[in-house]
Amino acid sequence: VHTLFPSSLEKTHMVLKTAALPPFPILSSTLINELHQIDQPFAIVLDDYHLISNPNIHDLLSVLLHTPTGVMHLVIATRQDPPFPLASYRVKNRMSEIRVQDLRFSAAEIEEFIEKTIGFPVTESSVTILEQKTEGWIAGLRLAVLNTGTRSEFEQIVADLRGDSRYVIEYVV
């Protein structure tokens, strides 16, 4: 936030530079008050949130989520639901979700992607195998067709997927 708005969060920076952190309510209220002073839209993106185990961080984000600024959008990318009252946020329409099923390619999308990538039509059975083995993840699909130049090469790759294409399976897992 300070990078986007250099004159913002001055008090929060001062509080964080003290020898010992102040009590949580002081820290959170200082941050929230300063965030409310920002009048331009911005987003904070927290990736791999599932790796955070410090309850103080969860508490701080809970406070931020309970007192939205109107211009700040918080994006949390995680492999597990964070410890927030998500049902309440859903009911109040205070969050949008993109779940695993929204990110995976459907069979039709897999077929379209593969055909555009390799330049020739694919069989329904090949699409089914690719869907099963890559679970529709684009990275796995890209790896599966990475060195495909001919129809026979593609068919060989799909045949290998029926067994154990170590590189694709390893990446997807």
Number of C-alpha atoms within 10 A of each C-alpha: 14 10 7 9 11 9 10 17 20 14 14 19 13 9 17 13 10 9 7 8 11 12 8 12 11 13 16 18 15 17 20 19 15 16 20 14 12 18 11 10 10 15 11 11 12 12 12 12 17 15 10 12 9 8 10 11 11 16 15 18 16 14 15 18 17 12 12 15 18 13 15 18 15 16 15 16 16 15 13 10 12 14 12 13 12 14 10 11 14 12 9 9 9 12 15 9 11 8 10 9 10 9 11 16 19 16 18 12 14 21 21 15 16 21 13 11 14 17 13 10 12 16 9 12 10 19 21 16 16 24 22 13 22 23 18 22 18 16 12 22 21 15 17 23 16 13 12 17 12 12 14 10 13 20 15 13 20 21 14 13 21 14 9 12 15 11 13 18 15 10 11 17 8
